[in-house]
Each structure stands twice: as structure tokens, then as C-alpha cells.
Amino acid sequence: MSFELKEQGIRASRPRIARLMRKYQIQSIVRKNTGSRPLTPTMASRWQRIT
């Protein structure tokens, strides 16, 4: 959503985008990896079962 708004020349903060997404019931499909810890083999096997 932020990409589309930016293409149209509309500036929007993260909280505003989050509010609009809630309003229109839009969910993000991108999973974040914070990079705080590496992916272990156990975590990778769990991830494969989820997806």
C-alpha cells in the first residue's frame, strides 16, 4: 500500500498506512525477519510445515 501511495505522490507515515489497512481490511503478505537471530534447522523445518 505504501508503494502505491508513494507512486501517486502521496506521503504517508507508517501509522497512517496501518490505519488505512485496518479500515479496508488489507493484510500484509510479507513476513518480516528482524535479523535478531539466525534461522536454525529446527526453525526452518517448522517454517516449511507452516507454509
mmCIF entry with sequence, helices, sheets and N, C-alpha, C, O atoms, coordinates in Angstrom:
data_MODEL
# 
_entry.id   MODEL 
# 
_entity.id                         1 
_entity.type                       polymer 
_entity.pdbx_number_of_molecules   1 
# 
_entity_poly.entity_id                      1 
_entity_poly.type                           'polypeptide(L)' 
_entity_poly.nstd_linkage                   no 
_entity_poly.nstd_monomer                   no 
_entity_poly.pdbx_seq_one_letter_code       MSFELKEQGIRASRPRIARLMRKYQIQSIVRKNTGSRPLTPTMASRWQRIT 
_entity_poly.pdbx_seq_one_letter_code_can   MSFELKEQGIRASRPRIARLMRKYQIQSIVRKNTGSRPLTPTMASRWQRIT 
_entity_poly.pdbx_strand_id                 A 
# 
loop_
_entity_poly_seq.entity_id 
_entity_poly_seq.num 
_entity_poly_seq.mon_id 
_entity_poly_seq.hetero 
1 1  MET n 
1 2  SER n 
1 3  PHE n 
1 4  GLU n 
1 5  LEU n 
1 6  LYS n 
1 7  GLU n 
1 8  GLN n 
1 9  GLY n 
1 10 ILE n 
1 11 ARG n 
1 12 ALA n 
1 13 SER n 
1 14 ARG n 
1 15 PRO n 
1 16 ARG n 
1 17 ILE n 
1 18 ALA n 
1 19 ARG n 
1 20 LEU n 
1 21 MET n 
1 22 ARG n 
1 23 LYS n 
1 24 TYR n 
1 25 GLN n 
1 26 ILE n 
1 27 GLN n 
1 28 SER n 
1 29 ILE n 
1 30 VAL n 
1 31 ARG n 
1 32 LYS n 
1 33 ASN n 
1 34 THR n 
1 35 GLY n 
1 36 SER n 
1 37 ARG n 
1 38 PRO n 
1 39 LEU n 
1 40 THR n 
1 41 PRO n 
1 42 THR n 
1 43 MET n 
1 44 ALA n 
1 45 SER n 
1 46 ARG n 
1 47 TRP n 
1 48 GLN n 
1 49 ARG n 
1 50 ILE n 
1 51 THR n 
# 
_struct_asym.id          A 
_struct_asym.entity_id   1 
# 
loop_
_struct_conf.conf_type_id 
_struct_conf.id 
_struct_conf.pdbx_PDB_helix_id 
_struct_conf.beg_label_comp_id 
_struct_conf.beg_label_asym_id 
_struct_conf.beg_label_seq_id 
_struct_conf.pdbx_beg_PDB_ins_code 
_struct_conf.end_label_comp_id 
_struct_conf.end_label_asym_id 
_struct_conf.end_label_seq_id 
_struct_conf.pdbx_end_PDB_ins_code 
_struct_conf.beg_auth_comp_id 
_struct_conf.beg_auth_asym_id 
_struct_conf.beg_auth_seq_id 
_struct_conf.end_auth_comp_id 
_struct_conf.end_auth_asym_id 
_struct_conf.end_auth_seq_id 
_struct_conf.pdbx_PDB_helix_class 
_struct_conf.details 
_struct_conf.pdbx_PDB_helix_length 
HELX_P HELX_P1 AA1 SER A 2  ? GLU A 7  ? SER A 2  GLU A 7  1 ? 6  
HELX_P HELX_P2 AA2 ARG A 14 ? LYS A 23 ? ARG A 14 LYS A 23 1 ? 10 
HELX_P HELX_P3 AA3 PRO A 41 ? ILE A 50 ? PRO A 41 ILE A 50 1 ? 10 
# 
_struct_conf_type.id          HELX_P 
_struct_conf_type.criteria    ? 
_struct_conf_type.reference   ? 
# 
loop_
_atom_site.group_PDB 
_atom_site.id 
_atom_site.type_symbol 
_atom_site.label_atom_id 
_atom_site.label_alt_id 
_atom_site.label_comp_id 
_atom_site.label_asym_id 
_atom_site.label_entity_id 
_atom_site.label_seq_id 
_atom_site.pdbx_PDB_ins_code 
_atom_site.Cartn_x 
_atom_site.Cartn_y 
_atom_site.Cartn_z 
_atom_site.occupancy 
_atom_site.B_iso_or_equiv 
_atom_site.pdbx_formal_charge 
_atom_site.auth_seq_id 
_atom_site.auth_comp_id 
_atom_site.auth_asym_id 
_atom_site.auth_atom_id 
_atom_site.pdbx_PDB_model_num 
ATOM 1   N N  . MET A 1 1  ? 0.827   -1.184  0.000  1.00 0.00 ? 1  MET A N  1 
ATOM 2   C CA . MET A 1 1  ? 0.000   0.000   0.000  1.00 0.00 ? 1  MET A CA 1 
ATOM 3   C C  . MET A 1 1  ? 0.873   1.250   0.000  1.00 0.00 ? 1  MET A C  1 
ATOM 4   O O  . MET A 1 1  ? 0.561   2.222   -0.688 1.00 0.00 ? 1  MET A O  1 
ATOM 5   N N  . SER A 1 2  ? 1.953   1.235   0.756  1.00 0.00 ? 2  SER A N  1 
ATOM 6   C CA . SER A 1 2  ? 2.822   2.414   0.804  1.00 0.00 ? 2  SER A CA 1 
ATOM 7   C C  . SER A 1 2  ? 3.449   2.679   -0.559 1.00 0.00 ? 2  SER A C  1 
ATOM 8   O O  . SER A 1 2  ? 3.656   3.832   -0.938 1.00 0.00 ? 2  SER A O  1 
ATOM 9   N N  . PHE A 1 3  ? 3.749   1.615   -1.294 1.00 0.00 ? 3  PHE A N  1 
ATOM 10  C CA . PHE A 1 3  ? 4.350   1.774   -2.621 1.00 0.00 ? 3  PHE A CA 1 
ATOM 11  C C  . PHE A 1 3  ? 3.386   2.488   -3.562 1.00 0.00 ? 3  PHE A C  1 
ATOM 12  O O  . PHE A 1 3  ? 3.788   3.395   -4.291 1.00 0.00 ? 3  PHE A O  1 
ATOM 13  N N  . GLU A 1 4  ? 2.119   2.087   -3.550 1.00 0.00 ? 4  GLU A N  1 
ATOM 14  C CA . GLU A 1 4  ? 1.123   2.715   -4.419 1.00 0.00 ? 4  GLU A CA 1 
ATOM 15  C C  . GLU A 1 4  ? 0.911   4.181   -4.064 1.00 0.00 ? 4  GLU A C  1 
ATOM 16  O O  . GLU A 1 4  ? 0.794   5.033   -4.945 1.00 0.00 ? 4  GLU A O  1 
ATOM 17  N N  . LEU A 1 5  ? 0.861   4.466   -2.759 1.00 0.00 ? 5  LEU A N  1 
ATOM 18  C CA . LEU A 1 5  ? 0.692   5.858   -2.346 1.00 0.00 ? 5  LEU A CA 1 
ATOM 19  C C  . LEU A 1 5  ? 1.895   6.696   -2.757 1.00 0.00 ? 5  LEU A C  1 
ATOM 20  O O  . LEU A 1 5  ? 1.743   7.835   -3.200 1.00 0.00 ? 5  LEU A O  1 
ATOM 21  N N  . LYS A 1 6  ? 3.096   6.129   -2.609 1.00 0.00 ? 6  LYS A N  1 
ATOM 22  C CA . LYS A 1 6  ? 4.307   6.854   -2.978 1.00 0.00 ? 6  LYS A CA 1 
ATOM 23  C C  . LYS A 1 6  ? 4.341   7.122   -4.476 1.00 0.00 ? 6  LYS A C  1 
ATOM 24  O O  . LYS A 1 6  ? 4.775   8.193   -4.901 1.00 0.00 ? 6  LYS A O  1 
ATOM 25  N N  . GLU A 1 7  ? 3.886   6.160   -5.287 1.00 0.00 ? 7  GLU A N  1 
ATOM 26  C CA . GLU A 1 7  ? 3.841   6.348   -6.741 1.00 0.00 ? 7  GLU A CA 1 
ATOM 27  C C  . GLU A 1 7  ? 2.910   7.489   -7.129 1.00 0.00 ? 7  GLU A C  1 
ATOM 28  O O  . GLU A 1 7  ? 3.154   8.191   -8.110 1.00 0.00 ? 7  GLU A O  1 
ATOM 29  N N  . GLN A 1 8  ? 1.843   7.671   -6.357 1.00 0.00 ? 8  GLN A N  1 
ATOM 30  C CA . GLN A 1 8  ? 0.874   8.729   -6.632 1.00 0.00 ? 8  GLN A CA 1 
ATOM 31  C C  . GLN A 1 8  ? 1.303   10.068  -6.049 1.00 0.00 ? 8  GLN A C  1 
ATOM 32  O O  . GLN A 1 8  ? 0.597   11.066  -6.192 1.00 0.00 ? 8  GLN A O  1 
ATOM 33  N N  . GLY A 1 9  ? 2.454   10.092  -5.394 1.00 0.00 ? 9  GLY A N  1 
ATOM 34  C CA . GLY A 1 9  ? 2.962   11.327  -4.813 1.00 0.00 ? 9  GLY A CA 1 
ATOM 35  C C  . GLY A 1 9  ? 2.342   11.674  -3.473 1.00 0.00 ? 9  GLY A C  1 
ATOM 36  O O  . GLY A 1 9  ? 2.413   12.820  -3.028 1.00 0.00 ? 9  GLY A O  1 
ATOM 37  N N  . ILE A 1 10 ? 1.732   10.686  -2.827 1.00 0.00 ? 10 ILE A N  1 
ATOM 38  C CA . ILE A 1 10 ? 1.103   10.910  -1.529 1.00 0.00 ? 10 ILE A CA 1 
ATOM 39  C C  . ILE A 1 10 ? 2.052   10.433  -0.442 1.00 0.00 ? 10 ILE A C  1 
ATOM 40  O O  . ILE A 1 10 ? 2.478   9.278   -0.439 1.00 0.00 ? 10 ILE A O  1 
ATOM 41  N N  . ARG A 1 11 ? 2.381   11.334  0.487  1.00 0.00 ? 11 ARG A N  1 
ATOM 42  C CA . ARG A 1 11 ? 3.246   10.967  1.593  1.00 0.00 ? 11 ARG A CA 1 
ATOM 43  C C  . ARG A 1 11 ? 2.394   10.469  2.736  1.00 0.00 ? 11 ARG A C  1 
ATOM 44  O O  . ARG A 1 11 ? 1.402   11.098  3.105  1.00 0.00 ? 11 ARG A O  1 
ATOM 45  N N  . ALA A 1 12 ? 2.783   9.333   3.300  1.00 0.00 ? 12 ALA A N  1 
ATOM 46  C CA . ALA A 1 12 ? 2.012   8.764   4.403  1.00 0.00 ? 12 ALA A CA 1 
ATOM 47  C C  . ALA A 1 12 ? 2.962   8.090   5.382  1.00 0.00 ? 12 ALA A C  1 
ATOM 48  O O  . ALA A 1 12 ? 3.913   7.418   4.983  1.00 0.00 ? 12 ALA A O  1 
ATOM 49  N N  . SER A 1 13 ? 2.694   8.278   6.662  1.00 0.00 ? 13 SER A N  1 
ATOM 50  C CA . SER A 1 13 ? 3.507   7.659   7.700  1.00 0.00 ? 13 SER A CA 1 
ATOM 51  C C  . SER A 1 13 ? 3.062   6.214   7.909  1.00 0.00 ? 13 SER A C  1 
ATOM 52  O O  . SER A 1 13 ? 1.993   5.807   7.454  1.00 0.00 ? 13 SER A O  1 
ATOM 53  N N  . ARG A 1 14 ? 3.896   5.452   8.599  1.00 0.00 ? 14 ARG A N  1 
ATOM 54  C CA . ARG A 1 14 ? 3.557   4.049   8.885  1.00 0.00 ? 14 ARG A CA 1 
ATOM 55  C C  . ARG A 1 14 ? 2.261   3.915   9.671  1.00 0.00 ? 14 ARG A C  1 
ATOM 56  O O  . ARG A 1 14 ? 1.449   3.047   9.351  1.00 0.00 ? 14 ARG A O  1 
ATOM 57  N N  . PRO A 1 15 ? 2.033   4.760   10.708 1.00 0.00 ? 15 PRO A N  1 
ATOM 58  C CA . PRO A 1 15 ? 0.767   4.647   11.437 1.00 0.00 ? 15 PRO A CA 1 
ATOM 59  C C  . PRO A 1 15 ? -0.457  4.936   10.556 1.00 0.00 ? 15 PRO A C  1 
ATOM 60  O O  . PRO A 1 15 ? -1.499  4.298   10.711 1.00 0.00 ? 15 PRO A O  1 
ATOM 61  N N  . ARG A 1 16 ? -0.330  5.882   9.646  1.00 0.00 ? 16 ARG A N  1 
ATOM 62  C CA . ARG A 1 16 ? -1.452  6.201   8.756  1.00 0.00 ? 16 ARG A CA 1 
ATOM 63  C C  . ARG A 1 16 ? -1.731  5.035   7.813  1.00 0.00 ? 16 ARG A C  1 
ATOM 64  O O  . ARG A 1 16 ? -2.888  4.687   7.580  1.00 0.00 ? 16 ARG A O  1 
ATOM 65  N N  . ILE A 1 17 ? -0.682  4.434   7.273  1.00 0.00 ? 17 ILE A N  1 
ATOM 66  C CA . ILE A 1 17 ? -0.849  3.289   6.387  1.00 0.00 ? 17 ILE A CA 1 
ATOM 67  C C  . ILE A 1 17 ? -1.476  2.129   7.154  1.00 0.00 ? 17 ILE A C  1 
ATOM 68  O O  . ILE A 1 17 ? -2.354  1.442   6.632  1.00 0.00 ? 17 ILE A O  1 
ATOM 69  N N  . ALA A 1 18 ? -1.030  1.908   8.389  1.00 0.00 ? 18 ALA A N  1 
ATOM 70  C CA . ALA A 1 18 ? -1.600  0.841   9.214  1.00 0.00 ? 18 ALA A CA 1 
ATOM 71  C C  . ALA A 1 18 ? -3.082  1.091   9.468  1.00 0.00 ? 18 ALA A C  1 
ATOM 72  O O  . ALA A 1 18 ? -3.884  0.159   9.422  1.00 0.00 ? 18 ALA A O  1 
ATOM 73  N N  . ARG A 1 19 ? -3.451  2.342   9.735  1.00 0.00 ? 19 ARG A N  1 
ATOM 74  C CA . ARG A 1 19 ? -4.847  2.688   9.976  1.00 0.00 ? 19 ARG A CA 1 
ATOM 75  C C  . ARG A 1 19 ? -5.692  2.459   8.720  1.00 0.00 ? 19 ARG A C  1 
ATOM 76  O O  . ARG A 1 19 ? -6.799  1.928   8.805  1.00 0.00 ? 19 ARG A O  1 
ATOM 77  N N  . LEU A 1 20 ? -5.174  2.855   7.560  1.00 0.00 ? 20 LEU A N  1 
ATOM 78  C CA . LEU A 1 20 ? -5.899  2.638   6.311  1.00 0.00 ? 20 LEU A CA 1 
ATOM 79  C C  . LEU A 1 20 ? -6.045  1.158   6.003  1.00 0.00 ? 20 LEU A C  1 
ATOM 80  O O  . LEU A 1 20 ? -7.092  0.717   5.529  1.00 0.00 ? 20 LEU A O  1 
ATOM 81  N N  . MET A 1 21 ? -4.996  0.392   6.272  1.00 0.00 ? 21 MET A N  1 
ATOM 82  C CA . MET A 1 21 ? -5.061  -1.046  6.021  1.00 0.00 ? 21 MET A CA 1 
ATOM 83  C C  . MET A 1 21 ? -6.107  -1.703  6.918  1.00 0.00 ? 21 MET A C  1 
ATOM 84  O O  . MET A 1 21 ? -6.838  -2.587  6.470  1.00 0.00 ? 21 MET A O  1 
ATOM 85  N N  . ARG A 1 22 ? -6.186  -1.279  8.184  1.00 0.00 ? 22 ARG A N  1 
ATOM 86  C CA . ARG A 1 22 ? -7.221  -1.818  9.076  1.00 0.00 ? 22 ARG A CA 1 
ATOM 87  C C  . ARG A 1 22 ? -8.613  -1.425  8.589  1.00 0.00 ? 22 ARG A C  1 
ATOM 88  O O  . ARG A 1 22 ? -9.540  -2.235  8.605  1.00 0.00 ? 22 ARG A O  1 
ATOM 89  N N  . LYS A 1 23 ? -8.749  -0.171  8.155  1.00 0.00 ? 23 LYS A N  1 
ATOM 90  C CA . LYS A 1 23 ? -10.040 0.330   7.696  1.00 0.00 ? 23 LYS A CA 1 
ATOM 91  C C  . LYS A 1 23 ? -10.563 -0.474  6.513  1.00 0.00 ? 23 LYS A C  1 
ATOM 92  O O  . LYS A 1 23 ? -11.747 -0.806  6.460  1.00 0.00 ? 23 LYS A O  1 
ATOM 93  N N  . TYR A 1 24 ? -9.687  -0.785  5.567  1.00 0.00 ? 24 TYR A N  1 
ATOM 94  C CA . TYR A 1 24 ? -10.089 -1.504  4.363  1.00 0.00 ? 24 TYR A CA 1 
ATOM 95  C C  . TYR A 1 24 ? -9.824  -3.009  4.453  1.00 0.00 ? 24 TYR A C  1 
ATOM 96  O O  . TYR A 1 24 ? -9.931  -3.727  3.458  1.00 0.00 ? 24 TYR A O  1 
ATOM 97  N N  . GLN A 1 25 ? -9.480  -3.473  5.644  1.00 0.00 ? 25 GLN A N  1 
ATOM 98  C CA . GLN A 1 25 ? -9.247  -4.895  5.926  1.00 0.00 ? 25 GLN A CA 1 
ATOM 99  C C  . GLN A 1 25 ? -8.215  -5.501  4.965  1.00 0.00 ? 25 GLN A C  1 
ATOM 100 O O  . GLN A 1 25 ? -8.440  -6.561  4.380  1.00 0.00 ? 25 GLN A O  1 
ATOM 101 N N  . ILE A 1 26 ? -7.098  -4.816  4.819  1.00 0.00 ? 26 ILE A N  1 
ATOM 102 C CA . ILE A 1 26 ? -5.992  -5.285  3.989  1.00 0.00 ? 26 ILE A CA 1 
ATOM 103 C C  . ILE A 1 26 ? -4.920  -5.843  4.915  1.00 0.00 ? 26 ILE A C  1 
ATOM 104 O O  . ILE A 1 26 ? -4.563  -5.209  5.908  1.00 0.00 ? 26 ILE A O  1 
ATOM 105 N N  . GLN A 1 27 ? -4.407  -7.027  4.594  1.00 0.00 ? 27 GLN A N  1 
ATOM 106 C CA . GLN A 1 27 ? -3.357  -7.628  5.395  1.00 0.00 ? 27 GLN A CA 1 
ATOM 107 C C  . GLN A 1 27 ? -2.079  -7.731  4.581  1.00 0.00 ? 27 GLN A C  1 
ATOM 108 O O  . GLN A 1 27 ? -2.111  -7.969  3.374  1.00 0.00 ? 27 GLN A O  1 
ATOM 109 N N  . SER A 1 28 ? -0.979  -7.554  5.246  1.00 0.00 ? 28 SER A N  1 
ATOM 110 C CA . SER A 1 28 ? 0.319   -7.682  4.619  1.00 0.00 ? 28 SER A CA 1 
ATOM 111 C C  . SER A 1 28 ? 0.610   -9.145  4.334  1.00 0.00 ? 28 SER A C  1 
ATOM 112 O O  . SER A 1 28 ? 0.240   -10.016 5.122  1.00 0.00 ? 28 SER A O  1 
ATOM 113 N N  . ILE A 1 29 ? 1.270   -9.425  3.214  1.00 0.00 ? 29 ILE A N  1 
ATOM 114 C CA . ILE A 1 29 ? 1.625   -10.809 2.889  1.00 0.00 ? 29 ILE A CA 1 
ATOM 115 C C  . ILE A 1 29 ? 3.121   -11.035 3.033  1.00 0.00 ? 29 ILE A C  1 
ATOM 116 O O  . ILE A 1 29 ? 3.613   -12.133 2.772  1.00 0.00 ? 29 ILE A O  1 
ATOM 117 N N  . VAL A 1 30 ? 3.835   -10.015 3.442  1.00 0.00 ? 30 VAL A N  1 
ATOM 118 C CA . VAL A 1 30 ? 5.281   -10.111 3.605  1.00 0.00 ? 30 VAL A CA 1 
ATOM 119 C C  . VAL A 1 30 ? 5.600   -10.440 5.051  1.00 0.00 ? 30 VAL A C  1 
ATOM 120 O O  . VAL A 1 30 ? 5.154   -9.744  5.962  1.00 0.00 ? 30 VAL A O  1 
ATOM 121 N N  . ARG A 1 31 ? 6.368   -11.493 5.264  1.00 0.00 ? 31 ARG A N  1 
ATOM 122 C CA . ARG A 1 31 ? 6.788   -11.847 6.621  1.00 0.00 ? 31 ARG A CA 1 
ATOM 123 C C  . ARG A 1 31 ? 8.116   -11.155 6.904  1.00 0.00 ? 31 ARG A C  1 
ATOM 124 O O  . ARG A 1 31 ? 9.043   -11.205 6.095  1.00 0.00 ? 31 ARG A O  1 
ATOM 125 N N  . LYS A 1 32 ? 8.193   -10.518 8.049  1.00 0.00 ? 32 LYS A N  1 
ATOM 126 C CA . LYS A 1 32 ? 9.407   -9.801  8.426  1.00 0.00 ? 32 LYS A CA 1 
ATOM 127 C C  . LYS A 1 32 ? 10.392  -10.749 9.097  1.00 0.00 ? 32 LYS A C  1 
ATOM 128 O O  . LYS A 1 32 ? 9.999   -11.624 9.869  1.00 0.00 ? 32 LYS A O  1 
ATOM 129 N N  . ASN A 1 33 ? 11.654  -10.569 8.802  1.00 0.00 ? 33 ASN A N  1 
ATOM 130 C CA . ASN A 1 33 ? 12.727  -11.241 9.531  1.00 0.00 ? 33 ASN A CA 1 
ATOM 131 C C  . ASN A 1 33 ? 13.546  -10.139 10.165 1.00 0.00 ? 33 ASN A C  1 
ATOM 132 O O  . ASN A 1 33 ? 14.223  -9.380  9.472  1.00 0.00 ? 33 ASN A O  1 
ATOM 133 N N  . THR A 1 34 ? 13.485  -10.053 11.466 1.00 0.00 ? 34 THR A N  1 
ATOM 134 C CA . THR A 1 34 ? 14.147  -8.951  12.166 1.00 0.00 ? 34 THR A CA 1 
ATOM 135 C C  . THR A 1 34 ? 15.665  -9.081  12.138 1.00 0.00 ? 34 THR A C  1 
ATOM 136 O O  . THR A 1 34 ? 16.379  -8.111  12.395 1.00 0.00 ? 34 THR A O  1 
ATOM 137 N N  . GLY A 1 35 ? 16.155  -10.270 11.829 1.00 0.00 ? 35 GLY A N  1 
ATOM 138 C CA . GLY A 1 35 ? 17.592  -10.456 11.777 1.00 0.00 ? 35 GLY A CA 1 
ATOM 139 C C  . GLY A 1 35 ? 18.217  -10.540 13.152 1.00 0.00 ? 35 GLY A C  1 
ATOM 140 O O  . GLY A 1 35 ? 19.441  -10.512 13.281 1.00 0.00 ? 35 GLY A O  1 
ATOM 141 N N  . SER A 1 36 ? 17.393  -10.643 14.181 1.00 0.00 ? 36 SER A N  1 
ATOM 142 C CA . SER A 1 36 ? 17.939  -10.670 15.528 1.00 0.00 ? 36 SER A CA 1 
ATOM 143 C C  . SER A 1 36 ? 18.632  -11.999 15.834 1.00 0.00 ? 36 SER A C  1 
ATOM 144 O O  . SER A 1 36 ? 19.533  -12.058 16.671 1.00 0.00 ? 36 SER A O  1 
ATOM 145 N N  . ARG A 1 37 ? 18.209  -13.056 15.156 1.00 0.00 ? 37 ARG A N  1 
ATOM 146 C CA . ARG A 1 37 ? 18.878  -14.339 15.341 1.00 0.00 ? 37 ARG A CA 1 
ATOM 147 C C  . ARG A 1 37 ? 18.775  -15.135 14.033 1.00 0.00 ? 37 ARG A C  1 
ATOM 148 O O  . ARG A 1 37 ? 17.806  -14.997 13.287 1.00 0.00 ? 37 ARG A O  1 
ATOM 149 N N  . PRO A 1 38 ? 19.762  -15.948 13.773 1.00 0.00 ? 38 PRO A N  1 
ATOM 150 C CA . PRO A 1 38 ? 19.747  -16.711 12.520 1.00 0.00 ? 38 PRO A CA 1 
ATOM 151 C C  . PRO A 1 38 ? 18.687  -17.806 12.548 1.00 0.00 ? 38 PRO A C  1 
ATOM 152 O O  . PRO A 1 38 ? 18.247  -18.239 13.613 1.00 0.00 ? 38 PRO A O  1 
ATOM 153 N N  . LEU A 1 39 ? 18.294  -18.239 11.375 1.00 0.00 ? 39 LEU A N  1 
ATOM 154 C CA . LEU A 1 39 ? 17.314  -19.304 11.247 1.00 0.00 ? 39 LEU A CA 1 
ATOM 155 C C  . LEU A 1 39 ? 17.990  -20.638 11.503 1.00 0.00 ? 39 LEU A C  1 
ATOM 156 O O  . LEU A 1 39 ? 18.910  -21.023 10.781 1.00 0.00 ? 39 LEU A O  1 
ATOM 157 N N  . THR A 1 40 ? 17.541  -21.338 12.521 1.00 0.00 ? 40 THR A N  1 
ATOM 158 C CA . THR A 1 40 ? 18.119  -22.634 12.872 1.00 0.00 ? 40 THR A CA 1 
ATOM 159 C C  . THR A 1 40 ? 17.433  -23.736 12.072 1.00 0.00 ? 40 THR A C  1 
ATOM 160 O O  . THR A 1 40 ? 16.340  -23.515 11.549 1.00 0.00 ? 40 THR A O  1 
ATOM 161 N N  . PRO A 1 41 ? 18.043  -24.921 11.960 1.00 0.00 ? 41 PRO A N  1 
ATOM 162 C CA . PRO A 1 41 ? 17.396  -26.017 11.235 1.00 0.00 ? 41 PRO A CA 1 
ATOM 163 C C  . PRO A 1 41 ? 16.020  -26.382 11.812 1.00 0.00 ? 41 PRO A C  1 
ATOM 164 O O  . PRO A 1 41 ? 15.109  -26.731 11.062 1.00 0.00 ? 41 PRO A O  1 
ATOM 165 N N  . THR A 1 42 ? 15.869  -26.302 13.132 1.00 0.00 ? 42 THR A N  1 
ATOM 166 C CA . THR A 1 42 ? 14.577  -26.595 13.747 1.00 0.00 ? 42 THR A CA 1 
ATOM 167 C C  . THR A 1 42 ? 13.536  -25.575 13.313 1.00 0.00 ? 42 THR A C  1 
ATOM 168 O O  . THR A 1 42 ? 12.410  -25.931 12.969 1.00 0.00 ? 42 THR A O  1 
ATOM 169 N N  . MET A 1 43 ? 13.921  -24.307 13.333 1.00 0.00 ? 43 MET A N  1 
ATOM 170 C CA . MET A 1 43 ? 13.002  -23.256 12.918 1.00 0.00 ? 43 MET A CA 1 
ATOM 171 C C  . MET A 1 43 ? 12.654  -23.405 11.440 1.00 0.00 ? 43 MET A C  1 
ATOM 172 O O  . MET A 1 43 ? 11.512  -23.174 11.044 1.00 0.00 ? 43 MET A O  1 
ATOM 173 N N  . ALA A 1 44 ? 13.632  -23.789 10.626 1.00 0.00 ? 44 ALA A N  1 
ATOM 174 C CA . ALA A 1 44 ? 13.393  -23.963 9.192  1.00 0.00 ? 44 ALA A CA 1 
ATOM 175 C C  . ALA A 1 44 ? 12.393  -25.094 8.943  1.00 0.00 ? 44 ALA A C  1 
ATOM 176 O O  . ALA A 1 44 ? 11.518  -24.969 8.086  1.00 0.00 ? 44 ALA A O  1 
ATOM 177 N N  . SER A 1 45 ? 12.516  -26.187 9.682  1.00 0.00 ? 45 SER A N  1 
ATOM 178 C CA . SER A 1 45 ? 11.565  -27.293 9.487  1.00 0.00 ? 45 SER A CA 1 
ATOM 179 C C  . SER A 1 45 ? 10.164  -26.889 9.928  1.00 0.00 ? 45 SER A C  1 
ATOM 180 O O  . SER A 1 45 ? 9.181   -27.280 9.300  1.00 0.00 ? 45 SER A O  1 
ATOM 181 N N  . ARG A 1 46 ? 10.063  -26.113 10.998 1.00 0.00 ? 46 ARG A N  1 
ATOM 182 C CA . ARG A 1 46 ? 8.743   -25.618 11.420 1.00 0.00 ? 46 ARG A CA 1 
ATOM 183 C C  . ARG A 1 46 ? 8.162   -24.699 10.366 1.00 0.00 ? 46 ARG A C  1 
ATOM 184 O O  . ARG A 1 46 ? 6.970   -24.763 10.067 1.00 0.00 ? 46 ARG A O  1 
ATOM 185 N N  . TRP A 1 47 ? 8.998   -23.848 9.804  1.00 0.00 ? 47 TRP A N  1 
ATOM 186 C CA . TRP A 1 47 ? 8.560   -22.897 8.785  1.00 0.00 ? 47 TRP A CA 1 
ATOM 187 C C  . TRP A 1 47 ? 8.027   -23.651 7.556  1.00 0.00 ? 47 TRP A C  1 
ATOM 188 O O  . TRP A 1 47 ? 7.020   -23.241 6.977  1.00 0.00 ? 47 TRP A O  1 
ATOM 189 N N  . GLN A 1 48 ? 8.677   -24.727 7.157  1.00 0.00 ? 48 GLN A N  1 
ATOM 190 C CA . GLN A 1 48 ? 8.241   -25.491 5.997  1.00 0.00 ? 48 GLN A CA 1 
ATOM 191 C C  . GLN A 1 48 ? 6.885   -26.140 6.258  1.00 0.00 ? 48 GLN A C  1 
ATOM 192 O O  . GLN A 1 48 ? 6.071   -26.256 5.342  1.00 0.00 ? 48 GLN A O  1 
ATOM 193 N N  . ARG A 1 49 ? 6.633   -26.564 7.492  1.00 0.00 ? 49 ARG A N  1 
ATOM 194 C CA . ARG A 1 49 ? 5.330   -27.166 7.801  1.00 0.00 ? 49 ARG A CA 1 
ATOM 195 C C  . ARG A 1 49 ? 4.226   -26.140 7.799  1.00 0.00 ? 49 ARG A C  1 
ATOM 196 O O  . ARG A 1 49 ? 3.079   -26.466 7.496  1.00 0.00 ? 49 ARG A O  1 
ATOM 197 N N  . ILE A 1 50 ? 4.552   -24.890 8.135  1.00 0.00 ? 50 ILE A N  1 
ATOM 198 C CA . ILE A 1 50 ? 3.540   -23.829 8.183  1.00 0.00 ? 50 ILE A CA 1 
ATOM 199 C C  . ILE A 1 50 ? 3.149   -23.400 6.778  1.00 0.00 ? 50 ILE A C  1 
ATOM 200 O O  . ILE A 1 50 ? 1.967   -23.215 6.489  1.00 0.00 ? 50 ILE A O  1 
ATOM 201 N N  . THR A 1 51 ? 4.131   -23.241 5.910  1.00 0.00 ? 51 THR A N  1 
ATOM 202 C CA . THR A 1 51 ? 3.847   -22.717 4.570  1.00 0.00 ? 51 THR A CA 1 
ATOM 203 C C  . THR A 1 51 ? 3.425   -23.771 3.607  1.00 0.00 ? 51 THR A C  1 
ATOM 204 O O  . THR A 1 51 ? 3.155   -23.471 2.444  1.00 0.00 ? 51 THR A O  1 
# 
